[in-house]
Every structure is written in structure tokens, then in C-alpha cells.
Amino acid sequence: MLDRGFLISFSGILTFPKASDLREVAGKVPLDRLLVETDSPFLAPVPFRGAGRRNEPAFVVETAKVLAGLKGLDLAGLAAATTANFARLFPFEKTADGC
């Protein structure tokens, strides 16, 4: 998919203890091709996983923390990169009223 120009997004599964193969893959994806997502209401990341808890967008930071660690970045560095990637994927122009 990288050869075809796709971006690769990771969800809370990245935080699961048995997802070592996925973390290995995530570590190899170039920083300019990464996104982080929530799979609400399913697949909550560790430490929110289990006991019938619903996933929610606020939990995406847990996935981002793991991904940042894999890339050797702090959370702010990963956030800057994934925000820039999102803006490239979904470009928009502001209207005259600034929206």
C-alpha cells in the first residue's frame, strides 16, 4: 500500500499486548505516511480495553503514545506529523469568513 501512495492508520489494536507483529509493522511505516485513528465504539486501547467499555475518540491518545514510542518521538512530535499527514490527505481552503 505504501508503494501505491496510501497512508497507513493505526487504531487501539496497536496497544494490545499480543499485537507485537502490528507494532513491528507500525515502526517501519515512514512518519510522513502515518495516521492515528479511533475505532469508536469498538477496540478501545489499553488501558481502557475490556469490561464492556466503549471506545471513544478521547482514547486515541493512548494509541498515539505507543506509536510515538515506536517512532522515537514525543507525543507532540507525532501529533505534528499526523496532523500534517491528515491535512495533506484532506486539504481544504478557508472561506472568506475564515471557516
N, CA, C and O atoms as a printed pandas DataFrame, in Angstrom:
     atom_number atom_name residue_name chain_id  residue_number  x_coord  y_coord  z_coord
0              1         N          MET        A               1    0.815   -1.187    0.000
1              2        CA          MET        A               1    0.000    0.000    0.000
2              3         C          MET        A               1    0.866    1.261    0.000
3              4         O          MET        A               1    0.489    2.275   -0.588
4              5         N          LEU        A               2    2.011    1.199    0.650
5              6        CA          LEU        A               2    2.904    2.357    0.626
6              7         C          LEU        A               2    3.379    2.644   -0.787
7              8         O          LEU        A               2    3.471    3.806   -1.185
8              9         N          ASP        A               3    3.684    1.597   -1.555
9             10        CA          ASP        A               3    4.121    1.786   -2.938
10            11         C          ASP        A               3    3.043    2.448   -3.797
11            12         O          ASP        A               3    3.352    3.070   -4.813
12            13         N          ARG        A               4    1.801    2.316   -3.395
13            14        CA          ARG        A               4    0.689    2.920   -4.126
14            15         C          ARG        A               4    0.336    4.312   -3.622
15            16         O          ARG        A               4   -0.594    4.940   -4.127
16            17         N          GLY        A               5    1.082    4.801   -2.620
17            18        CA          GLY        A               5    0.872    6.151   -2.126
18            19         C          GLY        A               5   -0.109    6.286   -0.974
19            20         O          GLY        A               5   -0.456    7.400   -0.583
20            21         N          PHE        A               6   -0.559    5.162   -0.428
21            22        CA          PHE        A               6   -1.514    5.215    0.665
22            23         C          PHE        A               6   -0.867    5.659    1.969
23            24         O          PHE        A               6    0.335    5.487    2.171
24            25         N          LEU        A               7   -1.680    6.233    2.848
25            26        CA          LEU        A               7   -1.281    6.464    4.228
26            27         C          LEU        A               7   -1.788    5.281    5.037
27            28         O          LEU        A               7   -2.773    4.644    4.662
28            29         N          ILE        A               8   -1.121    4.988    6.140
29            30        CA          ILE        A               8   -1.471    3.845    6.971
30            31         C          ILE        A               8   -1.907    4.363    8.335
31            32         O          ILE        A               8   -1.196    5.144    8.967
32            33         N          SER        A               9   -3.076    3.926    8.782
33            34        CA          SER        A               9   -3.634    4.387   10.048
34            35         C          SER        A               9   -3.676    3.243   11.052
35            36         O          SER        A               9   -3.945    2.093   10.703
36            37         N          PHE        A              10   -3.402    3.586   12.302
37            38        CA          PHE        A              10   -3.391    2.588   13.362
38            39         C          PHE        A              10   -4.417    2.944   14.422
39            40         O          PHE        A              10   -4.597    4.111   14.770
40            41         N          SER        A              11   -5.084    1.917   14.927
41            42        CA          SER        A              11   -6.120    2.081   15.949
42            43         C          SER        A              11   -5.629    1.507   17.275
43            44         O          SER        A              11   -4.454    1.175   17.428
44            45         N          GLY        A              12   -6.552    1.398   18.228
45            46        CA          GLY        A              12   -6.225    0.900   19.563
46            47         C          GLY        A              12   -5.642   -0.496   19.586
47            48         O          GLY        A              12   -5.016   -0.880   20.574
48            49         N          ILE        A              13   -5.826   -1.261   18.536
49            50        CA          ILE        A              13   -5.239   -2.603   18.475
50            51         C          ILE        A              13   -3.731   -2.536   18.674
51            52         O          ILE        A              13   -3.132   -3.474   19.199
52            53         N          LEU        A              14   -3.116   -1.441   18.260
53            54        CA          LEU        A              14   -1.666   -1.272   18.402
54            55         C          LEU        A              14   -1.219   -1.406   19.854
55            56         O          LEU        A              14   -0.075   -1.781   20.112
56            57         N          THR        A              15   -2.095   -1.108   20.800
57            58        CA          THR        A              15   -1.744   -1.147   22.222
58            59         C          THR        A              15   -1.951   -2.517   22.858
59            60         O          THR        A              15   -1.541   -2.726   24.000
60            61         N          PHE        A              16   -2.569   -3.444   22.158
61            62        CA          PHE        A              16   -2.881   -4.753   22.731
62            63         C          PHE        A              16   -1.588   -5.535   22.969
63            64         O          PHE        A              16   -0.693   -5.507   22.124
64            65         N          PRO        A              17   -1.476   -6.222   24.086
65            66        CA          PRO        A              17   -0.247   -6.967   24.400
66            67         C          PRO        A              17    0.181   -7.964   23.312
67            68         O          PRO        A              17    1.374   -8.135   23.065
68            69         N          LYS        A              18   -0.780   -8.613   22.670
69            70        CA          LYS        A              18   -0.440   -9.629   21.665
70            71         C          LYS        A              18   -0.247   -9.057   20.264
71            72         O          LYS        A              18   -0.126   -9.820   19.306
72            73         N          ALA        A              19   -0.215   -7.729   20.122
73            74        CA          ALA        A              19   -0.105   -7.093   18.804
74            75         C          ALA        A              19    1.339   -6.742   18.448
75            76         O          ALA        A              19    1.585   -5.725   17.799
76            77         N          SER        A              20    2.275   -7.554   18.858
77            78        CA          SER        A              20    3.692   -7.247   18.592
78            79         C          SER        A              20    3.996   -7.194   17.100
79            80         O          SER        A              20    4.804   -6.372   16.669
80            81         N          ASP        A              21    3.366   -8.053   16.306
81            82        CA          ASP        A              21    3.587   -8.009   14.854
82            83         C          ASP        A              21    3.107   -6.685   14.270
83            84         O          ASP        A              21    3.759   -6.111   13.398
84            85         N          LEU        A              22    1.972   -6.210   14.750
85            86        CA          LEU        A              22    1.447   -4.934   14.272
86            87         C          LEU        A              22    2.367   -3.783   14.677
87            88         O          LEU        A              22    2.604   -2.870   13.886
88            89         N          ARG        A              23    2.882   -3.824   15.901
89            90        CA          ARG        A              23    3.815   -2.776   16.335
90            91         C          ARG        A              23    5.092   -2.803   15.499
91            92         O          ARG        A              23    5.668   -1.753   15.216
92            93         N          GLU        A              24    5.532   -3.983   15.106
93            94        CA          GLU        A              24    6.706   -4.085   14.231
94            95         C          GLU        A              24    6.432   -3.404   12.893
95            96         O          GLU        A              24    7.277   -2.671   12.380
96            97         N          VAL        A              25    5.269   -3.644   12.338
97            98        CA          VAL        A              25    4.883   -3.006   11.074
98            99         C          VAL        A              25    4.804   -1.498   11.252
99           100         O          VAL        A              25    5.329   -0.747   10.430
100          101         N          ALA        A              26    4.151   -1.049   12.320
101          102        CA          ALA        A              26    3.987    0.385   12.566
102          103         C          ALA        A              26    5.341    1.080   12.673
103          104         O          ALA        A              26    5.500    2.209   12.209
104          105         N          GLY        A              27    6.291    0.423   13.268
105          106        CA          GLY        A              27    7.622    1.000   13.394
106          107         C          GLY        A              27    8.312    1.209   12.058
107          108         O          GLY        A              27    9.216    2.037   11.947
108          109         N          LYS        A              28    7.894    0.467   11.046
109          110        CA          LYS        A              28    8.518    0.548    9.725
110          111         C          LYS        A              28    7.828    1.527    8.775
111          112         O          LYS        A              28    8.390    1.881    7.738
112          113         N          VAL        A              29    6.632    1.961    9.114
113          114        CA          VAL        A              29    5.901    2.894    8.244
114          115         C          VAL        A              29    6.554    4.276    8.367
115          116         O          VAL        A              29    6.746    4.768    9.479
116          117         N          PRO        A              30    6.892    4.899    7.246
117          118        CA          PRO        A              30    7.507    6.232    7.308
118          119         C          PRO        A              30    6.595    7.241    8.009
119          120         O          PRO        A              30    5.372    7.187    7.878
120          121         N          LEU        A              31    7.201    8.143    8.741
121          122        CA          LEU        A              31    6.472    9.126    9.526
122          123         C          LEU        A              31    5.502    9.949    8.672
123          124         O          LEU        A              31    4.422   10.314    9.135
124          125         N          ASP        A              32    5.886   10.235    7.441
125          126        CA          ASP        A              32    5.022   11.058    6.587
126          127         C          ASP        A              32    3.870   10.275    5.963
127          128         O          ASP        A              32    3.149   10.797    5.113
128          129         N          ARG        A              33    3.699    9.020    6.388
129          130        CA          ARG        A              33    2.613    8.183    5.858
130          131         C          ARG        A              33    1.700    7.662    6.965
131          132         O          ARG        A              33    0.832    6.829    6.704
132          133         N          LEU        A              34    1.882    8.140    8.200
133          134        CA          LEU        A              34    1.146    7.632    9.357
134          135         C          LEU        A              34   -0.079    8.471    9.707
135          136         O          LEU        A              34   -0.087    9.694    9.572
136          137         N          LEU        A              35   -1.104    7.772   10.159
137          138        CA          LEU        A              35   -2.267    8.389   10.784
138          139         C          LEU        A              35   -2.611    7.573   12.023
139          140         O          LEU        A              35   -2.228    6.408   12.135
140          141         N          VAL        A              36   -3.330    8.188   12.944
141          142        CA          VAL        A              36   -3.811    7.507   14.144
142          143         C          VAL        A              36   -5.320    7.676   14.165
143          144         O          VAL        A              36   -5.838    8.750   13.861
144          145         N          GLU        A              37   -6.025    6.607   14.526
145          146        CA          GLU        A              37   -7.479    6.672   14.496
146          147         C          GLU        A              37   -8.085    5.998   15.716
147          148         O          GLU        A              37   -7.433    5.222   16.415
148          149         N          THR        A              38   -9.326    6.311   15.947
149          150        CA          THR        A              38  -10.113    5.588   16.933
150          151         C          THR        A              38  -11.094    4.720   16.164
151          152         O          THR        A              38  -11.554    5.099   15.087
152          153         N          ASP        A              39  -11.406    3.584   16.702
153          154        CA          ASP        A              39  -12.387    2.705   16.083
154          155         C          ASP        A              39  -13.648    2.701   16.942
155          156         O          ASP        A              39  -14.227    1.650   17.218
156          157         N          SER        A              40  -14.060    3.903   17.361
157          158        CA          SER        A              40  -15.231    4.004   18.240
158          159         C          SER        A              40  -16.439    3.406   17.557
159          160         O          SER        A              40  -16.627    3.610   16.357
160          161         N          PRO        A              41  -17.239    2.695   18.261
161          162        CA          PRO        A              41  -17.190    2.436   19.695
162          163         C          PRO        A              41  -16.473    1.143   20.065
163          164         O          PRO        A              41  -16.607    0.672   21.195
164          165         N          PHE        A              42  -15.718    0.563   19.143
165          166        CA          PHE        A              42  -15.083   -0.724   19.399
166          167         C          PHE        A              42  -13.579   -0.589   19.567
167          168         O          PHE        A              42  -13.007    0.464   19.286
168          169         N          LEU        A              43  -12.944   -1.659   20.027
169          170        CA          LEU        A              43  -11.490   -1.811   20.094
170          171         C          LEU        A              43  -10.789   -0.708   20.883
171          172         O          LEU        A              43   -9.840   -0.092   20.398
172          173         N          ALA        A              44  -11.256   -0.471   22.080
173          174        CA          ALA        A              44  -10.619    0.516   22.952
174          175         C          ALA        A              44   -9.172    0.114   23.222
175          176         O          ALA        A              44   -8.880   -1.070   23.387
176          177         N          PRO        A              45   -8.274    1.081   23.268
177          178        CA          PRO        A              45   -6.874    0.772   23.547
178          179         C          PRO        A              45   -6.652    0.439   25.019
179          180         O          PRO        A              45   -7.457    0.791   25.881
180          181         N          VAL        A              46   -5.550   -0.241   25.285
181          182        CA          VAL        A              46   -5.101   -0.431   26.654
182          183         C          VAL        A              46   -4.773    0.968   27.165
183          184         O          VAL        A              46   -4.097    1.689   26.430
184          185         N          PRO        A              47   -5.168    1.412   28.311
185          186        CA          PRO        A              47   -5.716    0.707   29.473
186          187         C          PRO        A              47   -7.240    0.707   29.560
187          188         O          PRO        A              47   -7.782    0.352   30.607
188          189         N          PHE        A              48   -7.941    1.087   28.510
189          190        CA          PHE        A              48   -9.399    1.186   28.550
190          191         C          PHE        A              48  -10.093   -0.046   27.990
191          192         O          PHE        A              48  -11.322   -0.092   27.924
192          193         N          ARG        A              49   -9.330   -1.023   27.596
193          194        CA          ARG        A              49   -9.861   -2.224   26.955
194          195         C          ARG        A              49  -10.546   -3.125   27.975
195          196         O          ARG        A              49  -10.117   -3.223   29.124
196          197         N          GLY        A              50  -11.605   -3.774   27.542
197          198        CA          GLY        A              50  -12.245   -4.806   28.348
198          199         C          GLY        A              50  -13.386   -4.304   29.206
199          200         O          GLY        A              50  -13.716   -3.118   29.220
200          201         N          ALA        A              51  -13.970   -5.237   29.913
201          202        CA          ALA        A              51  -15.063   -4.988   30.847
202          203         C          ALA        A              51  -16.218   -4.242   30.185
203          204         O          ALA        A              51  -16.908   -3.463   30.844
204          205         N          GLY        A              52  -16.432   -4.469   28.904
205          206        CA          GLY        A              52  -17.558   -3.877   28.207
206          207         C          GLY        A              52  -17.466   -2.380   27.992
207          208         O          GLY        A              52  -18.462   -1.729   27.676
208          209         N          ARG        A              53  -16.261   -1.827   28.164
209          210        CA          ARG        A              53  -16.103   -0.376   27.986
210          211         C          ARG        A              53  -16.146   -0.018   26.515
211          212         O          ARG        A              53  -15.567   -0.701   25.671
212          213         N          ARG        A              54  -16.839    1.059   26.229
213          214        CA          ARG        A              54  -16.902    1.583   24.868
214          215         C          ARG        A              54  -15.660    2.399   24.582
215          216         O          ARG        A              54  -15.139    3.079   25.466
216          217         N          ASN        A              55  -15.190    2.333   23.365
217          218        CA          ASN        A              55  -14.100    3.196   22.922
218          219         C          ASN        A              55  -14.674    4.576   22.632
219          220         O          ASN        A              55  -15.851    4.712   22.296
220          221         N          GLU        A              56  -13.851    5.578   22.762
221          222        CA          GLU        A              56  -14.278    6.937   22.430
222          223         C          GLU        A              56  -13.078    7.702   21.890
223          224         O          GLU        A              56  -11.937    7.331   22.165
224          225         N          PRO        A              57  -13.318    8.759   21.128
225          226        CA          PRO        A              57  -12.224    9.500   20.497
226          227         C          PRO        A              57  -11.152    9.992   21.474
227          228         O          PRO        A              57   -9.985   10.093   21.094
228          229         N          ALA        A              58  -11.514   10.294   22.701
229          230        CA          ALA        A              58  -10.535   10.785   23.675
230          231         C          ALA        A              58   -9.443    9.761   23.953
231          232         O          ALA        A              58   -8.351   10.125   24.389
232          233         N          PHE        A              59   -9.726    8.482   23.707
233          234        CA          PHE        A              59   -8.756    7.434   23.997
234          235         C          PHE        A              59   -7.679    7.299   22.916
235          236         O          PHE        A              59   -6.708    6.569   23.112
236          237         N          VAL        A              60   -7.827    7.978   21.795
237          238        CA          VAL        A              60   -6.864    7.852   20.700
238          239         C          VAL        A              60   -5.455    8.248   21.148
239          240         O          VAL        A              60   -4.468    7.821   20.548
240          241         N          VAL        A              61   -5.362    9.051   22.184
241          242        CA          VAL        A              61   -4.049    9.457   22.691
242          243         C          VAL        A              61   -3.243    8.245   23.156
243          244         O          VAL        A              61   -2.015    8.266   23.077
244          245         N          GLU        A              62   -3.894    7.204   23.633
245          246        CA          GLU        A              62   -3.165    6.007   24.080
246          247         C          GLU        A              62   -2.499    5.304   22.897
247          248         O          GLU        A              62   -1.369    4.828   23.007
248          249         N          THR        A              63   -3.193    5.244   21.786
249          250        CA          THR        A              63   -2.608    4.689   20.566
250          251         C          THR        A              63   -1.459    5.563   20.094
251          252         O          THR        A              63   -0.408    5.057   19.701
252          253         N          ALA        A              64   -1.659    6.870   20.131
253          254        CA          ALA        A              64   -0.619    7.813   19.705
254          255         C          ALA        A              64    0.630    7.690   20.576
255          256         O          ALA        A              64    1.744    7.793   20.063
256          257         N          LYS        A              65    0.471    7.474   21.863
257          258        CA          LYS        A              65    1.626    7.308   22.754
258          259         C          LYS        A              65    2.470    6.101   22.346
259          260         O          LYS        A              65    3.698    6.177   22.300
260          261         N          VAL        A              66    1.799    4.992   22.051
261          262        CA          VAL        A              66    2.522    3.790   21.629
262          263         C          VAL        A              66    3.221    4.043   20.303
263          264         O          VAL        A              66    4.388    3.685   20.143
264          265         N          LEU        A              67    2.539    4.642   19.367
265          266        CA          LEU        A              67    3.117    4.918   18.059
266          267         C          LEU        A              67    4.290    5.887   18.168
267          268         O          LEU        A              67    5.307    5.707   17.498
268          269         N          ALA        A              68    4.160    6.897   18.994
269          270        CA          ALA        A              68    5.266    7.841   19.212
270          271         C          ALA        A              68    6.489    7.111   19.747
271          272         O          ALA        A              68    7.609    7.356   19.300
272          273         N          GLY        A              69    6.276    6.217   20.700
273          274        CA          GLY        A              69    7.388    5.442   21.241
274          275         C          GLY        A              69    8.062    4.590   20.183
275          276         O          GLY        A              69    9.288    4.481   20.160
276          277         N          LEU        A              70    7.280    3.990   19.317
277          278        CA          LEU        A              70    7.849    3.168   18.240
278          279         C          LEU        A              70    8.680    3.998   17.271
279          280         O          LEU        A              70    9.658    3.508   16.705
280          281         N          LYS        A              71    8.291    5.248   17.085
281          282        CA          LYS        A              71    8.990    6.131   16.147
282          283         C          LYS        A              71   10.095    6.944   16.826
283          284         O          LYS        A              71   10.795    7.706   16.159
284          285         N          GLY        A              72   10.262    6.790   18.151
285          286        CA          GLY        A              72   11.288    7.536   18.868
286          287         C          GLY        A              72   10.966    9.015   18.998
287          288         O          GLY        A              72   11.866    9.855   19.012
288          289         N          LEU        A              73    9.681    9.331   19.092
289          290        CA          LEU        A              73    9.224   10.718   19.176
290          291         C          LEU        A              73    8.490   10.958   20.486
291          292         O          LEU        A              73    8.034   10.022   21.141
292          293         N          ASP        A              74    8.387   12.221   20.853
293          294        CA          ASP        A              74    7.468   12.550   21.938
294          295         C          ASP        A              74    6.081   12.696   21.320
295          296         O          ASP        A              74    5.934   12.730   20.098
296          297         N          LEU        A              75    5.073   12.782   22.175
297          298        CA          LEU        A              75    3.699   12.835   21.690
298          299         C          LEU        A              75    3.444   14.053   20.804
299          300         O          LEU        A              75    2.712   13.963   19.818
300          301         N          ALA        A              76    4.044   15.185   21.152
301          302        CA          ALA        A              76    3.862   16.405   20.351
302          303         C          ALA        A              76    4.443   16.232   18.948
303          304         O          ALA        A              76    3.860   16.706   17.972
304          305         N          GLY        A              77    5.570   15.568   18.844
305          306        CA          GLY        A              77    6.180   15.329   17.530
306          307         C          GLY        A              77    5.324   14.434   16.662
307          308         O          GLY        A              77    5.167   14.684   15.467
308          309         N          LEU        A              78    4.767   13.388   17.259
309          310        CA          LEU        A              78    3.889   12.510   16.495
310          311         C          LEU        A              78    2.614   13.251   16.108
311          312         O          LEU        A              78    2.132   13.104   14.984
312          313         N          ALA        A              79    2.064   14.042   17.021
313          314        CA          ALA        A              79    0.850   14.801   16.718
314          315         C          ALA        A              79    1.080   15.765   15.559
315          316         O          ALA        A              79    0.223   15.902   14.685
316          317         N          ALA        A              80    2.217   16.424   15.548
317          318        CA          ALA        A              80    2.520   17.353   14.452
318          319         C          ALA        A              80    2.592   16.610   13.116
319          320         O          ALA        A              80    2.058   17.073   12.109
320          321         N          ALA        A              81    3.252   15.463   13.120
321          322        CA          ALA        A              81    3.396   14.687   11.879
322          323         C          ALA        A              81    2.051   14.160   11.393
323          324         O          ALA        A              81    1.733   14.284   10.210
324          325         N          THR        A              82    1.256   13.573   12.288
325          326        CA          THR        A              82   -0.015   13.006   11.846
326          327         C          THR        A              82   -1.023   14.090   11.473
327          328         O          THR        A              82   -1.872   13.872   10.609
328          329         N          THR        A              83   -0.941   15.244   12.109
329          330        CA          THR        A              83   -1.805   16.364   11.726
330          331         C          THR        A              83   -1.448   16.859   10.330
331          332         O          THR        A              83   -2.335   17.147    9.527
332          333         N          ALA        A              84   -0.154   16.959   10.037
333          334        CA          ALA        A              84    0.287   17.366    8.700
334          335         C          ALA        A              84   -0.141   16.329    7.655
335          336         O          ALA        A              84   -0.552   16.690    6.552
336          337         N          ASN        A              85   -0.044   15.051    8.001
337          338        CA          ASN        A              85   -0.460   13.995    7.081
338          339         C          ASN        A              85   -1.956   14.086    6.800
339          340         O          ASN        A              85   -2.389   13.938    5.657
340          341         N          PHE        A              86   -2.741   14.330    7.841
341          342        CA          PHE        A              86   -4.182   14.482    7.676
342          343         C          PHE        A              86   -4.503   15.663    6.760
343          344         O          PHE        A              86   -5.365   15.566    5.886
344          345         N          ALA        A              87   -3.805   16.772    6.968
345          346        CA          ALA        A              87   -4.056   17.972    6.154
346          347         C          ALA        A              87   -3.712   17.726    4.681
347          348         O          ALA        A              87   -4.372   18.266    3.793
348          349         N          ARG        A              88   -2.688   16.920    4.422
349          350        CA          ARG        A              88   -2.359   16.568    3.032
350          351         C          ARG        A              88   -3.419   15.657    2.427
351          352         O          ARG        A              88   -3.763   15.781    1.252
352          353         N          LEU        A              89   -3.929   14.747    3.237
353          354        CA          LEU        A              89   -4.929   13.794    2.746
354          355         C          LEU        A              89   -6.279   14.457    2.513
355          356         O          LEU        A              89   -6.981   14.130    1.557
356          357         N          PHE        A              90   -6.642   15.393    3.393
357          358        CA          PHE        A              90   -7.934   16.084    3.312
358          359         C          PHE        A              90   -7.719   17.590    3.237
359          360         O          PHE        A              90   -8.028   18.303    4.191
360          361         N          PRO        A              91   -7.197   18.082    2.123
361          362        CA          PRO        A              91   -6.940   19.515    2.024
362          363         C          PRO        A              91   -8.237   20.310    1.959
363          364         O          PRO        A              91   -9.248   19.833    1.443
364          365         N          PHE        A              92   -8.196   21.501    2.478
365          366        CA          PHE        A              92   -9.362   22.376    2.398
366          367         C          PHE        A              92   -8.885   23.812    2.321
367          368         O          PHE        A              92   -7.771   24.147    2.725
368          369         N          GLU        A              93   -9.742   24.632    1.802
369          370        CA          GLU        A              93   -9.439   26.062    1.710
370          371         C          GLU        A              93  -10.390   26.799    2.626
371          372         O          GLU        A              93  -11.579   26.484    2.689
372          373         N          LYS        A              94   -9.859   27.786    3.337
373          374        CA          LYS        A              94  -10.715   28.602    4.193
374          375         C          LYS        A              94  -11.579   29.502    3.323
375          376         O          LYS        A              94  -11.154   29.970    2.267
376          377         N          THR        A              95  -12.778   29.730    3.780
377          378        CA          THR        A              95  -13.685   30.638    3.078
378          379         C          THR        A              95  -13.383   32.071    3.503
379          380         O          THR        A              95  -12.561   32.295    4.392
380          381         N          ALA        A              96  -14.021   33.009    2.894
381          382        CA          ALA        A              96  -13.800   34.421    3.201
382          383         C          ALA        A              96  -14.077   34.743    4.664
383          384         O          ALA        A              96  -13.477   35.660    5.224
384          385         N          ASP        A              97  -14.985   33.992    5.285
385          386        CA          ASP        A              97  -15.296   34.262    6.685
386          387         C          ASP        A              97  -14.380   33.503    7.649
387          388         O          ASP        A              97  -14.613   33.509    8.858
388          389         N          GLY        A              98  -13.339   32.849    7.120
389          390        CA          GLY        A              98  -12.337   32.170    7.952
390          391         C          GLY        A              98  -12.662   30.746    8.321
391          392         O          GLY        A              98  -11.897   30.121    9.056
392          393         N          CYS        A              99  -13.754   30.211    7.847
393          394        CA          CYS        A              99  -14.154   28.835    8.173
394          395         C          CYS        A              99  -13.588   27.844    7.178
395          396         O          CYS        A              99  -13.825   26.642    7.301
